Every structure is written in structure tokens, then in C-alpha cells.
Amino acid sequence: MSSFIPANIPGLPGTVVDRARNLSSNLLLKSWCFLTTVLLGSTILAGPQCDTYQGVHLKSDFPADINLLTATIQDLQSYLTNGSITSVQLTKEYLLRIEANNYAGLELRAVLETAPYERVVGIAQYYDDLRGNGTVLSELHGIPLLIKDNIATDVELGMNTTAGSYALLKSLVPRDATVTAKLRAKGAIVLGKAAMTEFANFKGLDLKNGYSARGGQCQSAYVVGGFDAGGDPSGSSSGSAVALSAGFAAGTLGSETDGSIIDPAGRAAAYGIKPSIGLVSRSGVIPISSSQDTVGPIVRSTYDAALLLGYLAGYDAADPATHDVAEHVHTDYTQFAKLPHATFAGKKLGVPRYMVFDKKYWGDDEAKARKVEHAFNIAIANIESLGAKVQDPAEIPSMEEWMTSDAEWTVMTTEFKEGIANYLKEMTSTEVHTLEDIIK
């Protein structure tokens, strides 16, 4: 159990382990909410019009002039500091937004489950009380975040960790994942578990991005008509990106083996970082490939991305890969989101056009490729105008081999079998012990 938020905080209910097993029933709740103010050019609405969450009647008292679709962690911490809002207000508002548009409303299906209401609001109140007494733990103090469902959260928080699969619904994790524990130690509020492509796209070869048995089809927030109209959120950190773009949380965590943070973040117009292997611990994260897996942020600004990376990075005895890079970890990455570092001036960038626009990548969708290439060229021109030196093209000699080789697939499938077995050995209670058990 995590020691940072003790189970006996005054006013918080004790943990009922069986509730962690049965929370999926909460996903059946519907609040018949209707939405009013539409943002220009999108289908996301400005705020919830419902007043019920998990059977609790709520009325939003959140300031109308604070836009949670655009507010960064840095912005929200400023509002918390000057007293414009409290963490309790912020937590309740995010919960109402999730209730309005996750399984109801726009049916984004970006969040698999949220923490029990009394528990999470009690934690928010705890951080408000600390702030009132002059204690602020970090820039994450009292900030609600969503965490991808393959990243463990201690059962005391009342949520499952399943990678979107019913097979793991009764598997109880022994503790927070290291990254979860680090964020909680900085005062972050774990609001809920973000949806994902089931088993990070490793359930099958033809799985749609963002689909899981537990959550259904996650879809992009800003495509009229949803998934079938082109609202593919990419994957596998689909829910983390969609939830962020829909204003369901101040920031989110995703994980990546090959594209699973960067692609959904790009699709959602968000900022995502795939940290170098070993920079961030994977302990407590349902694995795919030990040689490629990593955990990183999906947020609304480069500053927020750097902030979370700094809190996540560091040595962890439970993940040997972190030992190899321990000497290269910075304690503060936000310095790189400010001048003199935050500029394109003097930077040299290469454009591997063969990979980006080859038909092996785009298939037969020539029209889509041309649209993307046009936007890409405009972005390159803008970067050059800001002082960057661009080598275009900058082809990689081994790119053809990389794009056609089966070597990566062989490594991933081999490491997955061993990794998932080792992960399941850690469970305090589980009905599955091997990959074969999960398949059955």
C-alpha cells in the first residue's frame, strides 16, 4: 500500500478491496445530460450541464472564466495559489465533465473508471487543507491527473488496473506503479484510469485503435461523427490523449512501446514525450517489451511535459534499466522549456522524407498523404523562419530495412511472454498467472 495518502485520513472511507473488483459496474451509470455551448469548429462543449456523478447530486460552482479545455497545469496551479479555485472544486468539475461526455453525451469513452467519489474528493480536500496551512508539495499539489489503465494504482484508491481487459479485472496489484507513487508524492490527485487499446494493441493484429473490451471504442473528441467518420484516436494511449483534449483532467500519463504516446498526442493536438528507455521506471506497468516500453506525459504545453518528466524520471531499484541512465537524469526539465533553451535558433533538424511519405507508411491513401505533406511543409517552413537549420531531405540509410524487417516484432512477442508472467507474479490476488491463462 502507498504510504503517502494513509487510509485513515480523517473524513475518508476505508478501502474495500472487493469494490476494486466490482467498480466496472459504475461504468453502466448514465446521467442524461445535454450539452449547450459549442466551441467553434469542434464538437466538444464548454462544460457539463448534468448535476449527478456516481449517484451523488452535484452543482458546479466552478468559475466560468477558467477554460478547462485549454488550462495547463501551470495555469491551474496559479489559480490554486491565488485562491481563484480549490482542488475540491477542480476535482468535482473534472468528474462532472467526464460524466457528461465519457459514456453519455459525446460518448468519447476516454476514461475506463474514476475513483470513488468520496475518496477522491476527500483526497482533494486533504491537499486544500495542506495548502491552507502553508504546505505546498510541488507544482502538482492538488492537480487531478488521469493515468493509463496499464499503470498500477494501489487498491486503496479504489480502481482497477487491467490494460482494458476483463481478464485482469480481478487481479489486485500490490502497490502503486513507481510512476504513480512519484506523482502522488508530489501531491497529484489520481482522478481515474484512462482507456487504452486493449493490452496496448497486443490482444490481436486487427484491433482498432482505442478499443478495449472494458471500455468499448474510444474516439477522438474533435471529429464530428466520431470514430466511423474518421475519429480514430490512434493508440495505444488513446484515452490519455482524448481525455486531455476533452478537458477531463489537467494532464495524463501514457505508455509507449512504439508510437503509443507520440501518435495519440499528435492526433489530439497535445504535447507528448516518449522518454528514453531507463529514464523513467516501468515497475508496476503491464509490459509489452522490456527493451522498448516507457512511460511519459500527455499534456497541454511543453512546460507541463517537462514538469511531469522531471517528477517521473529517476533511478528505481525495481527496474534495472534505470540504473544505466541514472547519471544522466536532470532534476528539473522545465529549464528546457524556457529561454535560452526554448528556441529553434541554432538547432539543426533533419527531415527523413522517405519514411514519412513512403507508401509503405500511408498505404494507398494518396490524398491523405498529400494533405499531410502540405501541412508538414508549412510546419518546416515555420521552423526555418524561427532560426532552425533544416536538412531536407535527411534520409536514413537503414530505413528500408527498418520498415520491412520483422526483427522488432520478434523481440516484442518474445519479451511480452516473459514480461507479462513476471508482472502477474506480483499480484496479491489473481485468477491468471501466464499469457496462456489470459488468452483462455
KOLDOPA-940646 format. One line per 2 residues: number of its first residue (from 1); their letters; for each residue x, y, z of C-alpha. Coordinates in nm, 4 decimals. Layout:
<rs>
NUM	A	X Y Z; ...
</rs>
This chain:
<rs>
1	MS	0.0000 0.0000 0.0000; 0.1188 0.3509 -0.0738
3	SF	0.2242 0.5323 0.2402; 0.1769 0.8846 0.1073
5	IP	-0.2021 0.9073 0.1418; -0.2771 0.6972 0.4501
7	AN	-0.6023 0.5047 0.4585; -0.7050 0.6808 0.7791
9	IP	-0.7113 1.0399 0.6545; -0.9977 1.1993 0.8526
11	GL	-1.3194 1.2022 0.6535; -1.2150 0.9387 0.4012
13	PG	-1.3826 0.5977 0.3876; -1.1662 0.2914 0.4363
15	TV	-1.0700 0.0786 0.1410; -1.2933 -0.2110 0.0467
17	VD	-1.0906 -0.4438 -0.1733; -1.3994 -0.6055 -0.3217
19	RA	-1.5025 -0.2640 -0.4505; -1.1886 -0.2538 -0.6612
21	RN	-1.3087 -0.5763 -0.8202; -1.6600 -0.4547 -0.8847
23	LS	-1.6076 -0.0938 -0.9904; -1.6794 -0.1798 -1.3526
25	SN	-2.0487 -0.1705 -1.2601; -2.0110 0.2070 -1.2240
27	LL	-1.9483 0.2258 -1.5969; -2.3123 0.1328 -1.6604
29	LK	-2.4356 0.4501 -1.4921; -2.5850 0.7050 -1.7280
31	SW	-2.6614 1.0632 -1.6455; -2.8966 1.2016 -1.9066
33	CF	-2.7026 1.5202 -1.9611; -2.7322 1.7573 -2.2501
35	LT	-2.4689 1.9989 -2.3661; -2.5049 2.3597 -2.4706
37	TV	-2.2135 2.5848 -2.5586; -2.0178 2.4512 -2.8569
39	LL	-1.6582 2.5561 -2.9201; -1.6191 2.6963 -3.2691
41	GS	-1.5134 2.4277 -3.5147; -1.5449 2.1348 -3.2775
43	TI	-1.7934 1.9051 -3.1127; -1.6536 1.9469 -2.7608
45	LA	-1.8719 2.1544 -2.5350; -1.7609 2.4105 -2.2828
47	GP	-1.8886 2.2478 -1.9670; -2.1200 1.9884 -1.8149
49	QC	-2.4894 2.0568 -1.7724; -2.5509 1.7493 -1.5571
51	DT	-2.5582 1.7578 -1.1792; -2.5145 1.3892 -1.0913
53	YQ	-2.1979 1.1865 -1.0503; -2.1954 0.8239 -0.9260
55	GV	-2.5391 0.8876 -0.7766; -2.4171 1.1982 -0.5899
57	HL	-2.6028 1.5194 -0.6735; -2.3565 1.7960 -0.7512
59	KS	-2.3905 2.1517 -0.8695; -2.0968 2.3088 -1.0448
61	DF	-1.9579 2.6172 -0.8730; -1.6518 2.6313 -1.0946
63	PA	-1.5583 2.9799 -1.2259; -1.6932 3.0262 -1.5776
65	DI	-1.3897 3.2274 -1.6872; -1.1481 2.9334 -1.6405
67	NL	-1.1467 2.7188 -1.9542; -1.0514 2.3609 -1.8688
69	LT	-1.0123 2.2774 -2.2376; -0.7044 2.4979 -2.2547
71	AT	-0.5845 2.5467 -1.8951; -0.2397 2.3980 -1.8343
73	IQ	-0.1087 2.2516 -1.5109; 0.0931 2.5698 -1.4717
75	DL	-0.2233 2.7797 -1.5159; -0.4246 2.5737 -1.2691
77	QS	-0.1527 2.5830 -1.0066; -0.1561 2.9622 -1.0359
79	YL	-0.5352 2.9660 -0.9821; -0.4973 2.7375 -0.6804
81	TN	-0.2247 2.9582 -0.5394; -0.4207 3.2819 -0.5689
83	GS	-0.7397 3.1276 -0.4328; -0.9456 3.1502 -0.7518
85	IT	-1.0279 2.7794 -0.7190; -0.9736 2.4918 -0.4794
87	SV	-0.8633 2.1361 -0.5544; -1.2072 2.0155 -0.4439
89	QL	-1.3752 2.2437 -0.6993; -1.1350 2.1339 -0.9686
91	TK	-1.1813 1.7641 -0.8932; -1.5610 1.7896 -0.8900
93	EY	-1.5636 1.9831 -1.2173; -1.3500 1.7236 -1.3942
95	LL	-1.5735 1.4446 -1.2621; -1.8825 1.6207 -1.3958
97	RI	-1.7172 1.6708 -1.7348; -1.6298 1.3013 -1.7503
99	EA	-1.9855 1.2064 -1.6519; -2.1284 1.4345 -1.9203
101	NN	-1.9235 1.3200 -2.2200; -1.7491 0.9910 -2.1477
103	YA	-2.0199 0.7243 -2.1579; -2.3015 0.9753 -2.2098
105	GL	-2.3126 1.2835 -2.4347; -2.0394 1.2555 -2.6984
107	EL	-1.9555 0.9015 -2.5793; -1.5806 0.9582 -2.6046
109	RA	-1.5056 0.6510 -2.3891; -1.1715 0.8003 -2.2887
111	VL	-1.1927 0.7020 -1.9213; -1.2458 0.3435 -1.8067
113	ET	-1.3290 0.4331 -1.4475; -1.2877 0.7092 -1.1957
115	AP	-1.2024 0.6884 -0.8281; -1.4924 0.6532 -0.5820
117	YE	-1.6400 0.9972 -0.5286; -1.5980 1.0338 -0.1522
119	RV	-1.2440 0.9005 -0.1695; -1.1117 1.1290 -0.4422
121	VG	-1.2898 1.4406 -0.3153; -1.1575 1.3647 0.0334
123	IA	-0.8042 1.3497 -0.1051; -0.8606 1.6836 -0.2804
125	QY	-0.9791 1.8315 0.0471; -0.6672 1.6968 0.2188
127	YD	-0.4494 1.8881 -0.0261; -0.6608 2.2022 0.0149
129	DL	-0.6108 2.1772 0.3902; -0.2342 2.1372 0.3470
131	RG	-0.2288 2.4439 0.1242; -0.4334 2.6372 0.3768
133	NG	-0.1732 2.5534 0.6408; 0.1090 2.6781 0.4187
135	TV	0.2311 2.3445 0.2818; 0.2567 2.3023 -0.0963
137	LS	0.4347 1.9855 -0.2021; 0.5164 2.0804 -0.5619
139	EL	0.3691 2.2328 -0.8769; 0.1462 1.9231 -0.8921
141	HG	-0.0045 1.9886 -0.5491; -0.3811 1.9302 -0.5723
143	IP	-0.3782 1.8776 -0.9510; -0.6066 1.5983 -1.0861
145	LL	-0.4490 1.3618 -1.3395; -0.5663 1.0559 -1.5333
147	IK	-0.3408 0.7511 -1.5652; -0.3445 0.4905 -1.8415
149	DN	-0.5065 0.1657 -1.7347; -0.1865 -0.0392 -1.7711
151	IA	-0.0173 0.1667 -1.4963; -0.0858 0.0290 -1.1485
153	TD	-0.2799 0.2250 -0.8892; -0.2924 0.0963 -0.5341
155	VE	-0.6247 -0.0672 -0.4427; -0.6649 0.1935 -0.1663
157	LG	-0.7575 0.4363 -0.4449; -1.0466 0.2062 -0.5394
159	MN	-0.9621 0.1445 -0.9043; -0.8602 -0.1477 -1.1226
161	TT	-0.5508 -0.1929 -1.3389; -0.6456 -0.4086 -1.6356
163	AG	-0.4975 -0.2842 -1.9655; -0.8605 -0.2621 -2.0759
165	SY	-0.9159 -0.6361 -2.0377; -1.1732 -0.8263 -1.8337
167	AL	-0.9076 -1.0954 -1.7888; -0.7267 -0.8767 -1.5326
169	LK	-1.0338 -0.7302 -1.3627; -0.9881 -0.9446 -1.0503
171	SL	-0.6085 -0.9139 -1.0387; -0.5207 -0.6885 -0.7460
173	VP	-0.1925 -0.5014 -0.7686; 0.0368 -0.4947 -0.4618
175	RD	0.1119 -0.1239 -0.4785; 0.1243 0.1827 -0.6978
177	AT	0.3465 0.1678 -1.0023; 0.6627 0.3643 -0.9289
179	VT	0.5482 0.6477 -1.1577; 0.2104 0.6648 -0.9828
181	AK	0.3766 0.6762 -0.6413; 0.6101 0.9537 -0.7560
183	LR	0.3242 1.1722 -0.8784; 0.1187 1.1131 -0.5638
185	AK	0.4201 1.2034 -0.3513; 0.4226 1.5396 -0.5303
187	GA	0.0574 1.5979 -0.4447; -0.1115 1.4855 -0.7663
189	IV	-0.4683 1.3544 -0.7404; -0.5268 1.0321 -0.9359
191	LG	-0.8716 1.1017 -1.0749; -0.9177 0.7839 -1.2764
193	KA	-0.7852 0.5340 -1.5289; -0.7666 0.6321 -1.8947
195	AM	-0.8912 0.3980 -2.1639; -0.6452 0.2320 -2.3982
197	TE	-0.6236 -0.0100 -2.6844; -0.6585 -0.3414 -2.5046
199	FA	-0.3216 -0.4791 -2.3962; -0.1587 -0.1910 -2.5832
201	NF	-0.2544 -0.3305 -2.9262; -0.1273 -0.6756 -2.8319
203	KG	-0.4627 -0.8502 -2.7995; -0.4733 -0.9119 -3.1734
205	LD	-0.3482 -0.7908 -3.5089; -0.6743 -0.6315 -3.6257
207	LK	-0.7734 -0.4427 -3.3089; -0.8978 -0.0887 -3.3692
209	NG	-0.7075 0.1940 -3.2041; -0.8666 0.2817 -2.8718
211	YS	-1.0851 -0.0281 -2.8458; -1.0974 -0.2443 -2.5360
213	AR	-1.3461 -0.4979 -2.4066; -1.3959 -0.2982 -2.0856
215	GG	-1.4306 0.0439 -2.2387; -1.5582 -0.0048 -2.5904
217	QC	-1.4435 0.2238 -2.8710; -1.2630 0.5413 -2.7627
219	QS	-1.2933 0.8135 -3.0250; -1.1391 1.1499 -3.0996
221	AY	-1.3062 1.4478 -2.9367; -1.2864 1.6864 -3.2314
223	VV	-1.4180 1.4825 -3.5242; -1.7899 1.5251 -3.5952
225	GG	-1.9411 1.1810 -3.6301; -1.6895 1.0038 -3.4065
227	FD	-1.4759 0.7038 -3.4908; -1.6674 0.5965 -3.8018
229	AG	-1.6297 0.9451 -3.9502; -1.2518 0.9475 -3.9089
231	GD	-1.2257 0.9994 -3.5343; -0.9580 0.7337 -3.4910
233	PS	-0.7703 0.8481 -3.1767; -0.4611 0.6422 -3.2588
235	GS	-0.3188 0.4213 -2.9849; -0.2487 0.2661 -2.7589
237	SS	-0.2627 0.5620 -2.5143; -0.5873 0.6648 -2.6814
239	GS	-0.7840 0.7577 -2.3716; -0.4966 0.9540 -2.2204
241	AV	-0.4853 1.1811 -2.5250; -0.8594 1.2098 -2.5867
243	AL	-0.9327 1.2775 -2.2186; -0.6717 1.5525 -2.2135
245	SA	-0.8124 1.7150 -2.5276; -1.1687 1.6928 -2.3918
247	GF	-1.0810 1.8688 -2.0678; -1.1288 1.5650 -1.8439
249	AA	-0.8051 1.6250 -1.6482; -0.5161 1.8671 -1.6186
251	GT	-0.2715 1.6102 -1.7560; -0.2403 1.2401 -1.8249
253	LG	0.0113 0.9580 -1.8322; 0.0530 0.7233 -2.1255
255	SE	0.2944 0.4486 -2.2126; 0.4737 0.3700 -2.5354
257	TD	0.6434 0.0739 -2.6942; 0.6323 0.2072 -3.0496
259	GS	0.4293 0.5230 -3.1125; 0.1719 0.4827 -2.8346
261	II	0.2321 0.8229 -2.6736; 0.3503 1.0301 -2.9672
263	DP	0.0803 0.9223 -3.2160; -0.2286 0.9759 -2.9935
265	AG	-0.0840 1.3010 -2.8587; -0.0350 1.4286 -3.2105
267	RA	-0.3847 1.3188 -3.3075; -0.5262 1.5145 -3.0112
269	AA	-0.3119 1.8274 -3.0705; -0.1393 1.7654 -2.7367
271	YG	0.2227 1.7505 -2.6209; 0.3623 1.4037 -2.5557
273	IK	0.7059 1.2764 -2.4576; 0.8407 0.9253 -2.5035
275	PS	1.1314 0.9235 -2.2556; 1.4486 0.7324 -2.3362
277	IG	1.4436 0.3767 -2.2045; 1.5640 0.3764 -1.8446
279	LV	1.4906 0.7416 -1.7770; 1.1526 0.6523 -1.6219
281	SR	1.0713 0.3360 -1.4249; 0.8366 0.0757 -1.5726
283	SG	0.7873 -0.1092 -1.2424; 0.4168 -0.1751 -1.1931
285	VI	0.3325 -0.1185 -1.5598; 0.1740 -0.4013 -1.7592
287	PI	0.4515 -0.4734 -2.0096; 0.4947 -0.5407 -2.3785
289	SS	0.8688 -0.5157 -2.4395; 1.1341 -0.4561 -2.1744
291	SQ	1.3685 -0.3181 -2.4372; 1.1171 -0.0618 -2.5684
293	DT	0.8494 0.0183 -2.3070; 0.8469 0.3555 -2.1350
295	VG	0.6018 0.5875 -1.9576; 0.5524 0.9551 -2.0352
297	PI	0.3190 1.2549 -2.0107; 0.0479 1.3819 -2.2446
299	VR	-0.0286 1.7453 -2.1608; -0.1176 2.0898 -2.2971
301	ST	0.2207 2.2642 -2.3012; 0.5912 2.1970 -2.3303
303	YD	0.6326 2.3291 -1.9763; 0.3827 2.0792 -1.8378
305	AA	0.5535 1.7990 -2.0289; 0.8920 1.8949 -1.8861
307	LL	0.7438 1.9327 -1.5374; 0.5948 1.5830 -1.5323
309	LG	0.9051 1.4300 -1.6871; 1.1146 1.5713 -1.4038
311	YL	0.8853 1.4182 -1.1428; 0.8769 1.0814 -1.3224
313	AG	1.2457 1.0396 -1.4031; 1.4995 0.8736 -1.1798
315	YD	1.6534 0.5532 -1.0528; 1.4308 0.2701 -0.9327
317	AA	1.5820 -0.0488 -0.7940; 1.2782 -0.2377 -0.9237
319	DP	1.3673 -0.1504 -1.2844; 1.7292 -0.2347 -1.3748
321	AT	1.7109 -0.0220 -1.6904; 1.7029 0.2930 -1.4757
323	HD	2.0473 0.2108 -1.3365; 2.2105 0.2577 -1.6762
325	VA	2.0941 0.6177 -1.7154; 2.0952 0.7326 -1.3521
327	EH	2.3881 0.9681 -1.4107; 2.2099 1.1394 -1.6987
329	VH	1.8847 1.2336 -1.5213; 1.8062 1.6024 -1.4719
331	TD	1.6232 1.7122 -1.1585; 1.4460 1.9912 -1.3460
333	YT	1.3490 1.9580 -1.7127; 1.1415 2.2768 -1.7118
335	QF	1.4626 2.4712 -1.7758; 1.4499 2.3348 -2.1299
337	AK	1.1010 2.4810 -2.1784; 1.2376 2.8316 -2.1169
339	LP	1.4911 3.0602 -2.2784; 1.7705 3.0260 -2.3706
341	HA	1.6862 2.6609 -2.4438; 1.3301 2.7032 -2.5742
343	TF	1.4130 2.8319 -2.9199; 1.4679 2.6900 -3.2669
345	AG	1.7533 2.9336 -3.3264; 2.0725 2.7407 -3.3963
347	KK	1.9025 2.3999 -3.3858; 1.9692 2.1591 -3.6739
349	LG	1.6866 1.9307 -3.7803; 1.6695 1.6553 -4.0401
351	VP	1.3658 1.5513 -4.2446; 1.3546 1.1773 -4.3301
353	RY	1.1024 1.2160 -4.6110; 1.1336 0.8576 -4.7327
355	MV	0.9862 0.7260 -4.4095; 0.7268 0.9966 -4.3568
357	FD	0.5725 0.9876 -4.7029; 0.6504 0.6448 -4.8447
359	KK	0.3506 0.4317 -4.9454; 0.4591 0.1629 -4.7010
361	YW	0.3609 0.4107 -4.4313; 0.0488 0.5657 -4.5833
363	GD	-0.0797 0.2725 -4.7883; -0.2919 0.3710 -5.0879
365	DE	-0.4403 0.6856 -4.9345; -0.2621 0.9236 -5.1674
367	AK	-0.4984 1.2140 -5.0999; -0.4398 1.1918 -4.7252
369	AR	-0.0646 1.1720 -4.7777; -0.0670 1.4885 -4.9881
371	KV	-0.2717 1.6805 -4.7286; -0.0358 1.5770 -4.4531
373	EH	0.2672 1.6598 -4.6668; 0.1303 2.0079 -4.7363
375	AF	0.0778 2.0773 -4.3641; 0.4162 1.9224 -4.2885
377	NI	0.5911 2.1523 -4.5364; 0.4254 2.4586 -4.3834
379	AI	0.5468 2.3493 -4.0384; 0.9021 2.3005 -4.1683
381	AN	0.8954 2.6482 -4.3226; 0.7764 2.7956 -3.9935
383	IE	1.0543 2.6196 -3.8046; 1.3110 2.7555 -4.0511
385	SL	1.1687 3.1058 -4.0113; 1.2332 3.0749 -3.6364
387	GA	1.6024 3.0191 -3.6939; 1.6411 2.6430 -3.7300
389	KV	1.8791 2.4885 -3.9816; 1.6852 2.2199 -4.1691
391	QD	1.8487 1.9402 -4.3680; 1.5781 1.8343 -4.6132
393	PA	1.5861 1.5554 -4.7045; 1.7958 1.3728 -4.4458
395	EI	1.7465 1.0100 -4.5378; 1.8485 0.7295 -4.3052
397	PS	2.0459 0.4575 -4.4918; 1.8895 0.1699 -4.2955
399	ME	1.5309 0.2972 -4.3214; 1.4222 0.0475 -4.5875
401	EW	1.5484 -0.2393 -4.3743; 1.3760 -0.0980 -4.0661
403	MT	1.0432 -0.0627 -4.2442; 1.0435 -0.4163 -4.3843
405	SD	1.2192 -0.6160 -4.1115; 1.0340 -0.8498 -3.8716
407	AE	1.3065 -0.8160 -3.6067; 1.1130 -0.5743 -3.3857
409	WT	0.8049 -0.7964 -3.3875; 1.0141 -1.0980 -3.2921
411	VM	1.1656 -0.9104 -2.9982; 0.8313 -0.7769 -2.8756
413	TT	0.6454 -1.1085 -2.8897; 0.9314 -1.2853 -2.7121
415	EF	0.9653 -1.0254 -2.4371; 0.5886 -0.9994 -2.3898
417	KE	0.5519 -1.3614 -2.2760; 0.8205 -1.3272 -2.0106
419	GI	0.7210 -0.9763 -1.9070; 0.3516 -1.0494 -1.8509
421	AN	0.4353 -1.3618 -1.6472; 0.6689 -1.1592 -1.4235
423	YL	0.4053 -0.8877 -1.3824; 0.1369 -1.1387 -1.2790
425	KE	0.3668 -1.2926 -1.0175; 0.3453 -0.9623 -0.8292
427	MT	-0.0335 -0.9689 -0.7912; -0.1744 -1.0062 -0.4393
429	ST	-0.4756 -1.1833 -0.5887; -0.5305 -1.3033 -0.9438
431	EV	-0.7053 -1.5707 -1.1464; -0.4468 -1.5548 -1.4253
433	HT	-0.0777 -1.6356 -1.3942; 0.0510 -1.6648 -1.7518
435	LE	-0.0190 -1.5358 -2.1006; -0.1917 -1.8641 -2.1721
437	DI	-0.4336 -1.8011 -1.8834; -0.5180 -1.4580 -2.0246
439	IK	-0.5841 -1.5997 -2.3702; -0.8178 -1.8618 -2.2242
</rs>
